[in-house]
Amino acid sequence: MPHAGRARPAAVLYPGRDARVRAGHLWVYRNEIARLDGSPADGDAVEVVAGDGRSLGVGLLNTRSLIAVRLLAPTGRPLDEAFFRERLGQAIALRERVVSGTTACRLVFGESDRLPGLIVDRYGDVLVLQTLTLGMDRRKEMLARVLCDLLAPRGVFARNDPAVRRLEGLPRETGWIAGGGVTEVEIDEGGVRFLVDVARGQKTGFFLDQRENRMHVAPLTAGRAVLDCFSYTGAWALHAVHRGAASVLGIEASEEAVAMAGRNAAINAAGERYRVLAGNAFDELRRLSEERAKFDVIVLDPPAFVKTRSALASGLAGYKEINLRALKLAAPGGWLVTCSCSYHVDEAALWATVWEAARDARRWVRLVESRSQGRDHPVHPAMPETRYLKCLIFFVE
């Protein structure tokens, strides 16, 4: 039964297992919970209580997940529609202050917006929703309704197909929750136009977290030969074209993405300055090296090579290999823009890996700038997990 005076069911922690949560972290792991009071069901709101009886906040429960409770609010705050309307409004208001020059951005970034398990991206007049936890998934229709009230989109499309949902006991599914229509949307990013398929594109359709990095790097490409590896639908490449690159070669393994890159090139009038190859980046980098090709600006923006801590060693080997091959192709006085979206690879590890690759390639590099994800992907100060993207800009002698 609930503790006397306690209004809702509770997850009571073992003694001494509350320091991380007291410091502001929003996750409570299953092995930290001594008992559940009040017979809550998975997906219900529960109060999280330290072993000494002090309340630590209110969150949503899922005993099937390793992360059993995700905290959302202080003790006493009901997790009703009014709460979510307020929290969503706060997240949207922040983006209105820090995002400009684009018709697409991330509106809600999970834990960083104190809405763990929820992602909301805007692409023109369409919102894309991901409910990655059971608690949020149970509330997705309400969340879509509130988002429609706040933003009046054409529709809200659920991209609930990430594999992480399996850890919550949830199915992988996609479809319109509100509104509808075509799932292909045209967006503008700093004067460059892109087609985004919110139903079939990677992630929620596009890689929004690199927007500011793409726009920042583009001026370096004016009049230069550019190589864009892991090009996807051509975002880095077409920003280079837009800023006057002499030529841009993209490499992308997905033939579907290559086709979309071609369409994006057409609507931006890239002409013969841009071409994209369908192929494995590792193989194509080797082939280009054998042909003694040279590029003034090389962008490496690969998928996550390290998805778990146990894969760190093999992942770093992969990062070293692509950077080594890229550095052999870099013209003297050129630039290497190398990225990692693997949380388990910190900036120091990536920097050390590039330096090791540079020594093997017999190239002298200098780190000119270190960047991270865009401002629409803010970082929770107590949760380093929310700062995952590294973008290092090296000058290559």
C-alpha positions, -999 to 999 in steps of 0.1 A, spaced: 0 0 0 12 36 -5 29 52 24 7 72 47 2 107 32 16 97 -2 -9 105 -30 5 81 -56 23 48 -59 60 49 -53 93 34 -63 114 32 -31 151 30 -37 177 10 -18 196 30 8 225 48 -7 213 45 -43 200 80 -48 231 102 -53 229 103 -90 192 112 -90 198 138 -63 224 154 -86 197 158 -113 200 127 -134 166 116 -146 170 78 -148 163 53 -121 176 18 -129 156 -13 -121 183 -27 -98 182 5 -77 146 0 -67 140 -19 -34 102 -21 -38 71 -7 -54 44 6 -31 8 9 -43 8 -17 -70 15 7 -100 12 -7 -135 38 -1 -162 33 32 -178 19 48 -146 32 78 -128 51 70 -97 68 89 -70 105 81 -66 115 79 -29 150 76 -15 158 49 11 156 76 39 120 85 28 128 117 10 109 122 -22 130 127 -53 104 135 -79 77 120 -101 83 98 -132 69 71 -155 74 35 -146 83 5 -168 95 -25 -149 103 -43 -181 130 -18 -189 165 -16 -174 157 21 -169 126 15 -147 116 51 -140 123 83 -160 117 114 -139 97 143 -153 87 166 -125 90 175 -88 70 157 -62 34 167 -61 31 177 -98 4 157 -116 15 144 -149 -17 154 -166 -24 171 -200 -18 206 -184 17 195 -174 27 182 -208 12 213 -225 34 235 -203 65 214 -208 60 213 -246 54 250 -247 87 256 -229 106 234 -253 91 251 -284 97 286 -269 134 278 -266 137 268 -302 120 300 -312 148 319 -295 178 298 -307 169 285 -342 167 306 -373 173 303 -410 156 270 -414 121 254 -417 132 222 -399 145 217 -363 142 195 -333 115 208 -310 118 183 -282 150 165 -272 140 140 -246 158 144 -213 173 177 -222 137 192 -223 127 172 -192 105 150 -213 125 117 -213 115 93 -240 100 119 -263 114 133 -295 96 159 -317 110 172 -350 95 198 -373 98 195 -410 79 224 -426 43 218 -419 47 182 -406 57 172 -370 75 138 -365 69 122 -331 89 95 -314 77 80 -282 106 58 -271 93 47 -237 62 30 -226 50 59 -205 53 83 -234 38 59 -258 7 55 -237 3 93 -240 11 98 -277 -24 107 -288 -27 133 -261 8 146 -270 -2 149 -307 -33 167 -298 -14 193 -277 12 197 -304 -16 204 -329 -31 230 -306 3 247 -301 17 246 -337 -12 238 -361 8 214 -383 -6 196 -413 -1 164 -394 18 145 -368 36 114 -380 49 87 -356 83 73 -364 82 47 -337 105 23 -355 138 26 -335 151 -6 -322 154 9 -287 116 5 -283 121 -32 -280 139 -26 -247 106 -11 -235 85 -40 -247 70 -18 -275 64 -27 -311 81 -9 -340 55 10 -359 49 42 -381 20 62 -393 -1 93 -389 -14 101 -354 -30 133 -364 -37 148 -399 -21 132 -429 -12 136 -465 21 130 -483 51 121 -462 76 138 -484 83 174 -473 106 201 -487 126 221 -461 149 251 -463 182 251 -444 202 283 -447 190 288 -483 196 252 -494 165 231 -501 161 194 -492 134 168 -497 127 148 -465 107 116 -464 95 114 -429 82 79 -433 112 62 -448 142 85 -442 169 77 -416 161 87 -380 131 110 -384 139 117 -420 170 140 -418 201 146 -396 191 179 -379 218 178 -353 245 187 -379 227 217 -393 248 244 -377 280 225 -384 271 222 -421 264 259 -424 296 268 -404 319 246 -426 304 256 -459 324 288 -464 357 268 -462 346 251 -494 344 281 -517 363 274 -549 376 241 -535 373 204 -544 352 187 -517 347 150 -507 316 142 -486 318 107 -472 287 90 -458 268 116 -477 232 104 -471 210 128 -491 237 153 -497 233 179 -469 270 187 -464 276 185 -502 249 208 -512 258 234 -486 293 233 -502 278 238 -536 256 266 -523 288 284 -510 307 281 -543 326 248 -541 343 241 -574 334 204 -573 318 180 -547 320 142 -547 296 124 -524 299 88 -513 268 70 -499 261 33 -495 223 35 -497 210 36 -533 178 51 -520 197 79 -503 218 84 -535 186 88 -555 173 114 -530 206 132 -531 202 134 -569 168 150 -565 181 174 -539 209 184 -563 184 191 -590 162 214 -569 193 233 -559 206 235 -595 239 219 -585 246 209 -621 279 192 -629 296 205 -598 281 177 -577 280 140 -582 274 112 -558 286 76 -559 267 46 -545 294 26 -526 310 17 -494 330 46 -481 359 25 -469 363 9 -503 358 42 -522 384 60 -501 409 32 -509 401 34 -546 405 72 -546 438 69 -529 450 44 -555 440 70 -582 460 96 -563 430 119 -560 432 150 -539 406 171 -522 408 204 -504 379 197 -479 370 163 -467 339 156 -445 336 124 -426 301 121 -410 297 83 -405 269 65 -386 277 55 -350 305 30 -350 303 25 -312 267 18 -300 278 0 -268 308 5 -245 319 -31 -254 323 -20 -290 347 9 -282 379 -7 -294 366 -20 -327 347 13 -333 378 34 -327 397 12 -352 370 21 -377 373 58 -370 411 55 -374 408 37 -407 385 63 -423 405 92 -410 438 76 -422 424 71 -457 409 106 -458 442 122 -447 460 105 -476 435 122 -499 438 157 -483 456 183 -504 482 204 -485 466 233 -468 433 214 -468 407 207 -442 394 175 -426 360 177 -409 356 145 -389 326 136 -368 313 110 -344 278 106 -331 288 78 -308 283 88 -272 308 63 -260 336 80 -281 344 112 -262 361 141 -278 395 133 -264 393 97 -278 383 110 -313 411 136 -313 437 110 -303 424 86 -330 428 113 -357 463 122 -344 473 85 -346 459 83 -381 478 115 -391 511 101 -379 505 69 -398 496 90 -429 527 112 -423 505 143 -423 507 172 -398 473 183 -386 461 210 -362 428 211 -345 413 245 -354 378 240 -339 357 216 -319 320 217 -323 290 197 -311 253 193 -319 230 222 -328 213 245 -303 180 227 -309 197 197 -293 205 212 -259 225 193 -232 211 184 -198 239 194 -173 235 163 -152 232 139 -181 264 136 -203 244 111 -224 226 141 -240 259 155 -254 268 129 -280 279 147 -313 315 156 -319 326 176 -350 364 183 -352 378 207 -378 415 200 -386 439 220 -409 460 196 -428 496 205 -439 
